Amino acid sequence: MKAISRTTILTTLAAGLVAGSFLTSQADEAKQAKDPAVERARREVRMLDDIYKTTIVLITTHYVHDDKDLPAGSAFKALFAAVKEKGWHEVRLLDATGDPYEETNKPQEGFEKKAIKQILDGKAVYEEVVTEGDKRFLRSATAIPVVMDKCIMCHENYRNVPKGKAIGALGYKVPILD
């Protein structure tokens, strides 16, 4: 019988540790993915994201004709404040260009800055489950790409941004209801 070299044993052990770590990571992700409450919150974010983004595009398309008209983004910031005040969820416009339309759109430390980095690296969605006190929340950020030429009316700094490239995100904080 052939002797097994020390290098082969160490390589096999290292591969096993990496595989075990990877499987543990996958198991943790699978456990979280199987959490029905988290999945419901994810579904809610997808629904809200579709509604908000579709409506912003429709308003811009049909009601914004020149720079004197109320920008859809301003209207939605008022809507987001009303939704938060009623206790449903929180959502913020987050700038990813480094040149925000308003200073209040700058990503805040922590989740928002991590999310913008991930979105600029090409991810469409970034999320974290957080606990505050005895409540859990899904923090999620979804990319906002340039989708139409009218965006440039209010955002001259988007002029050279290719359509489809993320210039920001919607940052959500949705309660996870058990």
BATI-456764 format. One line per field, with one value per residue: residue number from 1; residue in three letters; x, y, z of N, C-alpha, C, O, CB in turn. Coordinates in steps of 0.001 Angstrom, whole numbers. Glycine has a CB too. Layout:
// BATI-456764
resi = NUM/...
resn = ALA/...
n_px = X/...
n_py = Y/...
n_pz = Z/...
ca_px = X/...
ca_py = Y/...
ca_pz = Z/...
c_px = X/...
c_py = Y/...
c_pz = Z/...
o_px = X/...
o_py = Y/...
o_pz = Z/...
cb_px = X/...
cb_py = Y/...
cb_pz = Z/...
//
This chain:
// BATI-456764
resi = 1/2/3/4/5/6/7/8/9/10/11/12/13/14/15/16/17/18/19/20/21/22/23/24/25/26/27/28/29/30/31/32/33/34/35/36/37/38/39/40/41/42/43/44/45/46/47/48/49/50/51/52/53/54/55/56/57/58/59/60/61/62/63/64/65/66/67/68/69/70/71/72/73/74/75/76/77/78/79/80/81/82/83/84/85/86/87/88/89/90/91/92/93/94/95/96/97/98/99/100/101/102/103/104/105/106/107/108/109/110/111/112/113/114/115/116/117/118/119/120/121/122/123/124/125/126/127/128/129/130/131/132/133/134/135/136/137/138/139/140/141/142/143/144/145/146/147/148/149/150/151/152/153/154/155/156/157/158/159/160/161/162/163/164/165/166/167/168/169/170/171/172/173/174/175/176/177/178
resn = MET/LYS/ALA/ILE/SER/ARG/THR/THR/ILE/LEU/THR/THR/LEU/ALA/ALA/GLY/LEU/VAL/ALA/GLY/SER/PHE/LEU/THR/SER/GLN/ALA/ASP/GLU/ALA/LYS/GLN/ALA/LYS/ASP/PRO/ALA/VAL/GLU/ARG/ALA/ARG/ARG/GLU/VAL/ARG/MET/LEU/ASP/ASP/ILE/TYR/LYS/THR/THR/ILE/VAL/LEU/ILE/THR/THR/HIS/TYR/VAL/HIS/ASP/ASP/LYS/ASP/LEU/PRO/ALA/GLY/SER/ALA/PHE/LYS/ALA/LEU/PHE/ALA/ALA/VAL/LYS/GLU/LYS/GLY/TRP/HIS/GLU/VAL/ARG/LEU/LEU/ASP/ALA/THR/GLY/ASP/PRO/TYR/GLU/GLU/THR/ASN/LYS/PRO/GLN/GLU/GLY/PHE/GLU/LYS/LYS/ALA/ILE/LYS/GLN/ILE/LEU/ASP/GLY/LYS/ALA/VAL/TYR/GLU/GLU/VAL/VAL/THR/GLU/GLY/ASP/LYS/ARG/PHE/LEU/ARG/SER/ALA/THR/ALA/ILE/PRO/VAL/VAL/MET/ASP/LYS/CYS/ILE/MET/CYS/HIS/GLU/ASN/TYR/ARG/ASN/VAL/PRO/LYS/GLY/LYS/ALA/ILE/GLY/ALA/LEU/GLY/TYR/LYS/VAL/PRO/ILE/LEU/ASP
n_px = 843/484/2145/673/1317/2433/1714/-488/-2306/-2569/-3584/-5989/-7243/-7426/-9082/-11352/-12008/-12555/-14698/-16448/-16871/-18037/-20353/-21557/-22037/-23815/-25835/-26647/-27611/-29616/-31273/-32139/-33356/-35442/-37035/-40207/-41319/-39347/-39249/-41819/-41515/-39543/-41011/-42885/-41212/-40396/-42869/-43591/-41427/-41811/-44291/-43671/-41531/-42651/-44751/-43379/-42078/-44340/-45583/-43540/-43395/-46008/-46746/-44636/-43302/-41654/-38965/-40316/-42370/-43599/-41202/-41201/-39675/-39627/-42336/-42623/-40958/-42497/-44647/-43307/-42663/-45229/-46084/-44249/-44885/-47376/-46660/-46176/-43883/-40432/-38876/-36303/-34866/-31761/-28685/-26284/-24328/-22574/-23047/-25544/-28986/-30353/-29075/-30155/-30412/-28063/-26305/-26520/-24308/-23275/-25679/-26824/-24592/-23080/-24905/-25122/-22502/-22496/-24488/-23353/-21335/-22676/-24790/-28302/-29946/-29540/-29452/-30209/-31015/-32113/-32130/-33942/-34328/-36944/-37834/-37735/-36351/-36377/-33848/-33448/-32089/-32691/-31656/-31701/-31929/-30910/-33534/-34879/-34838/-35951/-35127/-32853/-33658/-34045/-31809/-29010/-26485/-26744/-26499/-24410/-24594/-25008/-28078/-29805/-27749/-27058/-27910/-28645/-30580/-33480/-33987/-35121/-36884/-38438/-40857/-40504/-42888/-43784
n_py = -1175/2225/5008/7918/11234/13932/16465/15847/15004/17378/19102/17824/18009/20846/21424/20103/21616/24122/23392/22531/24940/26423/24889/25218/27975/27996/26489/28202/30344/28968/28282/30848/31587/29833/30767/31582/34075/35941/35474/36364/39087/39705/39288/41307/43578/43274/43634/46282/47672/47246/48575/51257/52015/51623/53460/55895/56097/56199/58607/60453/60106/60892/63278/65010/67524/69718/71517/72929/71487/69348/67175/63613/62226/64014/64062/61422/61288/62665/60908/58634/59598/59867/57198/56058/57530/56475/54017/51765/50951/51827/53831/55066/57383/56796/58119/57184/58322/60108/62723/63972/64875/66059/66683/65043/62634/61285/58293/56764/55886/52463/50059/51377/52521/50185/48859/50571/50362/47646/47694/49431/47766/46056/44466/43897/43932/44352/43022/42790/41151/42575/43142/45028/45932/43954/43356/42258/43271/43577/44852/46309/47126/48381/48620/51697/52417/54513/55165/56649/59465/61800/61964/63469/66092/67081/66105/66791/65732/63088/62886/61639/59060/55704/54261/52118/51797/51875/54645/55159/54032/52480/52409/50183/49482/47054/45697/42443/40190/37836
n_pz = 0/-732/762/2195/1497/3602/2637/1012/2961/4503/2521/1909/4417/4684/2495/3352/5652/4485/2848/4841/6228/4178/3774/6269/6178/3996/5178/7243/5688/4322/6445/7265/4895/4879/6846/7383/8076/7401/4668/3962/4502/2613/275/578/345/-2338/-3620/-2796/-3898/-6645/-6962/-6105/-7863/-10415/-10319/-9968/-12449/-14126/-13243/-13836/-16624/-17504/-16177/-15641/-17326/-17678/-16014/-14062/-13062/-10403/-9239/-9486/-7584/-5395/-4709/-3931/-1709/132/258/1304/3857/4969/4981/6758/9068/9628/10495/8881/7247/6586/4102/2062/-251/-1651/-2499/-4960/-6379/-5272/-5502/-4372/-5039/-2990/269/2229/1010/1118/1773/4962/7696/8159/7383/5041/3668/3174/1551/-714/-1690/-2449/-4425/-6309/-7046/-8627/-7667/-7583/-5413/-1924/1318/4869/7918/10840/14399/16653/19833/20817/18317/14925/11778/8222/6427/3403/250/-2930/-6266/-8091/-11299/-14103/-16182/-18062/-20337/-19281/-16669/-16588/-16696/-14086/-12907/-13844/-13527/-14251/-16938/-18437/-17610/-18327/-19545/-17375/-15542/-12078/-10077/-7631/-4789/-3344/18/2309/5367/6812/8951/10362/10593/12834
ca_px = 0/1256/2082/74/2245/1956/1088/-1815/-3156/-2864/-4439/-7318/-7800/-7779/-10259/-12495/-12369/-13188/-16011/-17300/-17222/-18966/-21625/-22160/-22551/-25009/-26881/-27166/-28415/-30814/-32148/-32758/-34235/-36630/-37808/-41380/-41547/-38382/-39704/-42970/-40974/-38896/-42088/-43438/-40267/-40487/-44135/-43469/-40449/-42494/-45308/-43046/-40758/-43576/-45496/-42462/-41901/-45612/-45754/-42564/-43790/-47274/-47019/-43466/-43040/-40508/-38354/-41194/-43304/-43166/-40516/-41764/-38884/-40097/-43665/-42482/-40397/-43648/-45370/-42518/-42814/-46577/-46111/-43493/-45654/-48483/-46094/-46146/-42484/-39637/-38170/-35570/-34076/-30336/-27834/-25102/-23413/-21672/-23515/-26988/-29902/-30535/-28168/-30856/-30349/-26761/-26398/-26050/-23334/-23795/-26394/-27000/-23308/-22758/-25838/-24728/-21282/-22887/-25241/-22382/-20569/-23497/-25927/-29588/-30555/-28699/-30331/-29780/-32035/-31604/-33002/-33938/-35152/-37493/-38426/-36836/-36650/-35619/-33284/-33226/-31860/-32877/-31030/-32471/-31139/-31412/-34415/-35478/-34156/-36520/-34402/-31798/-34240/-33773/-30530/-28032/-25322/-26996/-26435/-23470/-24780/-25715/-29371/-29687/-26737/-27601/-27497/-29132/-31322/-34519/-33586/-36310/-36835/-39763/-40990/-40693/-44009/-43761
ca_py = 0/3455/5954/9211/12293/14956/17512/15352/15021/18775/19636/17225/18617/22241/21383/19716/22759/25117/22852/22557/26330/26792/24212/25887/29247/27688/26044/29409/31060/28166/28425/32162/31591/29033/31461/32093/35491/36691/35343/37277/40453/39846/39421/42654/44535/43159/44248/47725/48159/47282/49634/52569/52330/51744/54702/57015/56180/56666/60032/61199/60009/61554/64541/65875/67987/70627/71585/73620/70486/68649/65926/62414/61917/64867/63570/60149/61513/63003/59642/57805/60154/59526/55745/55845/58104/55551/52821/50612/50623/52997/53756/56301/57505/56805/58486/56348/59038/60983/64088/63834/65967/66666/66099/64004/61376/60651/57063/56865/54856/51122/49338/52124/52618/48843/48564/51339/49748/46404/48054/49947/46601/45285/43744/44579/44004/44021/42984/42288/41034/43215/43100/46240/45565/42603/43294/42027/44042/43310/46042/45945/48239/47943/49566/52610/52737/55537/54449/57525/60734/62868/62039/64483/67430/67495/65533/67004/64873/61762/62989/60685/57736/54822/53742/50839/51847/52359/55964/55224/52874/52655/51704/49792/48860/46448/44808/41028/39796/36393
ca_pz = 0/-912/1873/1855/1887/4556/1821/611/4157/4836/1460/2098/5629/4367/1616/4198/6493/3622/2462/6030/6460/3106/4033/7423/5678/3215/6101/7901/4695/4051/7616/7177/3717/5196/7867/6665/8364/6585/3277/3785/4447/1295/-715/758/-242/-3807/-4031/-2605/-4859/-7950/-6938/-6041/-9067/-11547/-10172/-10223/-13902/-14710/-12929/-14632/-18029/-17838/-15492/-15565/-18688/-17656/-14688/-13109/-12529/-9193/-9571/-8858/-6393/-4288/-4325/-3230/-380/978/452/2208/5214/5439/5233/7999/10174/9932/11104/7978/6990/6249/2829/1772/-1472/-1323/-3627/-5172/-7286/-4532/-5759/-4193/-5367/-1661/1265/2994/256/1329/2565/6340/8092/8412/6333/3795/2957/2674/462/-1908/-2219/-3131/-5629/-7282/-7503/-9565/-7089/-7735/-4080/-779/2490/6171/8951/12054/15565/17471/20977/20627/16974/13790/10569/7018/5781/2010/-673/-4312/-7188/-8945/-12486/-15021/-17104/-19066/-20579/-18447/-15394/-16729/-16467/-12701/-12481/-14919/-13299/-14811/-18396/-19030/-17007/-19273/-19082/-16697/-14475/-10804/-9594/-6266/-4298/-2340/1224/3053/6698/6889/10110/10119/11442/13110
c_px = 892/1081/1500/990/1578/1219/-322/-2776/-3556/-3794/-5863/-8002/-8249/-9025/-11500/-12964/-13080/-14586/-16962/-17773/-18251/-20335/-22331/-22773/-23826/-26155/-27495/-28062/-29709/-31801/-32875/-33730/-35518/-37489/-39007/-41638/-40602/-38811/-40911/-42497/-40274/-39939/-42703/-42526/-40347/-41747/-44050/-42541/-41076/-43500/-44645/-42342/-41647/-44316/-44615/-42261/-43188/-45838/-44796/-42970/-44980/-47481/-45828/-43077/-41890/-40032/-39160/-42206/-42715/-42477/-41136/-41001/-39311/-41458/-43535/-41829/-41508/-44471/-44619/-42644/-44179/-46686/-45392/-44287/-46797/-47984/-46012/-44723/-41747/-38997/-37542/-34951/-32615/-29532/-26653/-24064/-22343/-22026/-25042/-27762/-30185/-29608/-28832/-30829/-29004/-26967/-25814/-25082/-24029/-24468/-26439/-25695/-22881/-23629/-25447/-23456/-21629/-23615/-24309/-21489/-21410/-24653/-27206/-30239/-29500/-29603/-29632/-31015/-31423/-32628/-32826/-34895/-35631/-38132/-37357/-37322/-35815/-35167/-32951/-32997/-31941/-32371/-32054/-31574/-31705/-32255/-35005/-34728/-34679/-35803/-33386/-32341/-33912/-32389/-29524/-26825/-25531/-26796/-25543/-23561/-25543/-27049/-29154/-28664/-27355/-27013/-27942/-29848/-32515/-34097/-34805/-35959/-38252/-39833/-41161/-41745/-44024/-45153
c_py = 1244/4377/7280/10305/13273/16068/17103/15411/16459/19409/19120/17834/20052/22294/21030/20857/23837/24653/22888/23960/26797/26172/24835/27215/29020/27268/27241/30192/30313/28286/29760/32214/30820/29679/32110/33577/36369/36633/36246/38722/40702/40053/40817/43709/44480/43835/45771/48329/48268/48425/51009/52928/52471/53065/55920/57196/56689/58150/60869/61225/60910/62947/65488/66253/68977/70764/72368/72658/69823/67340/64744/62056/62734/64417/62283/60300/61893/61745/58759/58281/59793/58044/55433/56337/57179/54210/51602/50108/51929/52760/55114/56223/57622/57115/57528/57055/59828/62445/64101/65094/66768/65960/64973/62650/60665/59373/57285/55720/53518/50528/50105/52246/51268/48516/49292/50758/48489/46699/48611/48831/45673/44501/44557/44819/43641/44012/42433/42152/41606/43086/44398/45988/44139/42435/43057/42837/43500/44652/45602/47209/47676/49037/50420/52942/53947/54786/55327/58842/61860/63003/63183/65897/67954/67067/65627/66070/63438/61739/61925/59289/56859/54350/52353/50818/52456/53717/56147/53949/53353/51801/51445/49278/48371/45550/43359/40570/38283/35820
c_pz = 0/299/1378/2366/2850/3795/1413/1791/4505/3795/1624/3319/5370/3494/2419/5079/5685/3243/3652/6353/5446/3370/5231/6998/4871/4126/6818/6950/4416/5206/7568/6006/3989/6278/7175/6899/7536/5117/2997/3686/3110/203/-640/145/-1764/-4324/-3928/-3646/-6251/-8012/-6987/-7352/-10296/-11490/-10435/-11731/-14561/-14463/-13779/-16097/-18356/-17239/-15375/-16993/-18769/-16212/-13655/-12472/-11284/-9594/-8813/-7578/-5188/-3794/-3511/-1870/601/1265/1451/3651/5788/5788/6546/9204/10590/10476/10195/7765/6739/4886/2556/392/-1058/-2576/-3728/-6039/-6552/-4693/-5618/-4578/-4100/-683/2055/2280/403/2155/3961/6628/8288/7192/5017/3001/2398/1473/-817/-2515/-3005/-4448/-6705/-7828/-8382/-8990/-7288/-6374/-3045/432/3719/7050/10219/13164/16333/18626/20791/19245/15924/12591/9422/6482/4366/1205/-2083/-5249/-7922/-10129/-13220/-16052/-18198/-19179/-19687/-17107/-15414/-16514/-15071/-12230/-13620/-14774/-13801/-16327/-19032/-18417/-17997/-18689/-18502/-15580/-13218/-10438/-8141/-5894/-3483/-1161/2089/4454/6961/8117/9661/11107/11604/13209
o_px = 1928/-31/1802/1390/357/197/-1246/-3927/-4726/-4693/-6825/-9193/-9339/-9917/-12573/-14167/-14079/-15543/-18136/-18934/-19216/-21360/-23554/-23887/-24804/-27307/-28712/-29136/-30770/-33010/-34082/-34801/-36559/-38569/-38839/-42129/-41008/-38739/-41013/-43016/-40396/-39767/-43004/-43007/-40363/-41713/-44400/-42837/-40890/-43555/-45010/-42536/-41418/-44490/-45062/-42274/-43126/-46240/-45197/-42894/-44968/-48302/-46007/-42591/-41222/-40627/-38748/-42824/-41496/-43101/-41539/-41609/-39355/-41706/-44247/-42115/-41472/-44934/-45236/-42724/-44282/-47315/-45875/-44360/-47144/-48785/-45796/-44413/-42353/-38623/-38148/-34562/-32269/-29684/-26091/-23043/-21319/-21389/-25756/-27266/-30249/-29383/-28154/-31183/-28821/-27721/-24762/-25040/-25231/-23895/-26122/-25703/-22376/-23148/-25441/-23345/-21116/-23382/-24463/-20953/-20929/-25432/-27183/-30988/-28679/-30445/-28628/-31952/-30345/-33825/-31706/-36103/-34827/-38884/-36241/-38518/-34696/-35989/-32241/-33630/-31349/-32630/-33118/-30582/-32842/-31759/-35572/-34067/-33931/-35871/-33098/-31579/-33549/-31863/-29231/-26219/-24589/-26911/-25900/-22710/-26619/-27147/-28425/-28693/-28090/-25800/-27648/-29745/-32546/-33870/-35451/-34885/-39147/-38949/-41876/-41516/-44246/-45312
o_py = 1282/4508/7714/10300/13415/16560/17914/15819/16736/20170/19877/18142/20439/23109/21589/21060/24401/25425/23230/24162/27478/26836/24971/27550/29751/27635/27306/30652/30922/28379/29819/32812/31113/29175/33092/34265/37415/37637/36827/39494/41785/40890/41431/44638/45522/44527/46474/49382/49267/49158/51840/54021/53347/53721/56879/58322/57525/58876/61872/62272/61613/63715/66659/65424/69075/70192/72468/72986/69744/66486/64870/61629/62213/64393/62083/59520/61493/61545/58194/57465/59449/57684/54634/55661/57109/53364/50496/48958/52999/51636/56162/55154/58447/56445/57110/56466/60180/63313/64225/66215/67997/64755/64049/61631/59568/59378/57905/54723/53461/50499/49538/52087/51195/47958/48692/50671/48284/46033/48292/48937/44632/43920/45782/45779/42748/44899/41726/42943/41184/42941/44815/45848/43221/41486/43570/43061/43026/45495/44616/48237/46643/50223/49946/53656/54353/53878/54813/59278/62783/64058/63787/66807/69118/67613/64630/65667/62645/60679/61367/58437/57243/54073/51530/49916/53441/53922/57163/52929/54484/50601/52384/48720/49152/44715/43081/40565/37543/34621
o_pz = 664/810/266/3530/2899/4274/1462/1639/4769/4152/1497/3277/5792/3723/2195/5248/6132/3307/3506/6710/5793/3214/5229/7402/5030/3892/6990/7336/4286/4992/7800/6108/3402/6588/6452/6003/7029/4409/1916/2880/2538/-682/-1664/-505/-2418/-5341/-4876/-4212/-6946/-8999/-7818/-7885/-11130/-12516/-11063/-12229/-15462/-15372/-14369/-16740/-19366/-17738/-15040/-17762/-19798/-15299/-12500/-11459/-11126/-10223/-7657/-6596/-4073/-2588/-2527/-962/1764/2388/2354/4569/6965/6783/7349/10230/11768/10872/10688/8075/6686/4552/2783/-77/-213/-3597/-2716/-6395/-7137/-4096/-6613/-4459/-4131/-804/2503/2874/-125/3128/4121/5907/8550/6103/3972/1781/1278/486/-1892/-3738/-4105/-5457/-7884/-8931/-8831/-9746/-7171/-6196/-3256/575/3638/6940/10636/12917/16628/18436/20627/19021/16009/12408/9617/6124/4172/1446/-2395/-5043/-8320/-9987/-12981/-16719/-19162/-18237/-19367/-16477/-14381/-16186/-14899/-11260/-14280/-15767/-13780/-16943/-20070/-18673/-18457/-17493/-19056/-14743/-13296/-10479/-7511/-6575/-2999/-1312/2553/4683/7287/8311/8698/12317/10646/13437
cb_px = -961/824/3491/-1363/2762/3155/1938/-1721/-2423/-1560/-3887/-7210/-6770/-6606/-10056/-12129/-11125/-12339/-15875/-16561/-15980/-18423/-21399/-21113/-21489/-24714/-26313/-26006/-27623/-30440/-31336/-31689/-33513/-36216/-36932/-42597/-41355/-36935/-40063/-43977/-39988/-38034/-43178/-43654/-38819/-40470/-45302/-42959/-39220/-43205/-46195/-42057/-39710/-44577/-46102/-41092/-41505/-46783/-45511/-41165/-44127/-48384/-47526/-42276/-44278/-40878/-37007/-41935/-43634/-44379/-39010/-41733/-37421/-40165/-44543/-41683/-39313/-44534/-45549/-41054/-42635/-47619/-45449/-42129/-46209/-49327/-46884/-46776/-42331/-38555/-39130/-34482/-34529/-29896/-27336/-25502/-24195/-20256/-23069/-27288/-31229/-32034/-27678/-32305/-30620/-25762/-25664/-27243/-22597/-24768/-27798/-27548/-22219/-22950/-27261/-24517/-20294/-23785/-26339/-21518/-20028/-22653/-25691/-30529/-31797/-27504/-31557/-28715/-32514/-31265/-32693/-34353/-36352/-38529/-39193/-36760/-36374/-36457/-31997/-34421/-30467/-34377/-30176/-32927/-31085/-30223/-35524/-36936/-34303/-37998/-33689/-31149/-35766/-34825/-30705/-27563/-24991/-28413/-25937/-22064/-25544/-24834/-30424/-29349/-25485/-27321/-28086/-30049/-30412/-35957/-32526/-37080/-36325/-40084/-42185/-39352/-45348/-43004
cb_py = -5/4182/6169/9356/13036/15556/17807/13902/14360/19585/19256/15687/18589/22954/20364/18525/23343/25369/21401/21981/27214/26338/22711/26109/29962/26584/25036/30302/31253/26683/28305/33253/30990/27640/32530/31312/35773/36119/33877/37130/40695/38601/38341/42950/44243/41676/43718/48040/47231/45943/49512/52617/51255/50578/54788/56778/54795/55869/60300/60587/58568/60694/64252/65171/68615/72029/72191/74768/69416/68373/66039/61227/62152/66338/63326/59190/62617/64087/58894/57806/61693/59888/54963/56563/59480/55312/52472/50974/49637/53284/53334/56559/58743/55450/59939/55023/59973/60758/64590/63478/65424/66570/67179/64425/61643/61635/55901/56842/55267/51150/49034/53511/53162/47778/48945/52834/49413/45550/49084/51042/45824/44365/43457/43760/43054/45033/42153/43233/39537/44702/41865/47525/46537/42299/44585/40508/45562/42513/46618/45137/48944/47612/48824/53928/51536/56374/53811/57788/61127/62609/60699/64381/67391/66919/64059/68468/64848/61310/64358/61203/57833/53599/53703/49796/52673/51348/57091/56415/51945/52255/52503/48725/49878/45644/45237/40213/40291/36108
cb_pz = 1222/-2211/2499/2458/647/5378/568/68/5357/4940/68/2256/6764/3658/470/5066/7161/2356/1926/7220/6403/1725/4272/8535/4818/2193/7127/8396/3393/3817/8928/7033/2503/5639/8629/7069/9873/6760/2971/4959/5618/973/-489/2247/234/-4243/-3165/-1197/-4893/-8225/-5673/-4888/-9313/-11562/-8778/-9519/-14485/-14137/-11413/-14484/-18377/-17404/-14140/-14811/-19259/-18264/-14803/-13811/-13603/-8239/-9246/-9844/-6667/-4725/-5582/-4063/-424/297/-902/1784/5200/4376/4052/7935/9780/8678/12287/6634/5773/7340/1666/2833/-2339/-712/-3484/-5815/-8173/-4974/-7192/-2761/-5990/-1181/2225/3246/-1213/2048/1855/7338/9389/9560/6786/4097/3890/3783/864/-1555/-1075/-2213/-5290/-6640/-6302/-10265/-5576/-8636/-3967/-605/2193/6832/9150/11801/16466/16636/21145/21716/16658/13434/10784/5961/6556/1442/-412/-4601/-8190/-8163/-13427/-15709/-16340/-18733/-22033/-18207/-15098/-18115/-16657/-11768/-12029/-14926/-11820/-14467/-18787/-18882/-15636/-19635/-20245/-17676/-14926/-9683/-10491/-6080/-3449/-2882/2002/2283/7839/5601/10987/10263/10851/14390
//
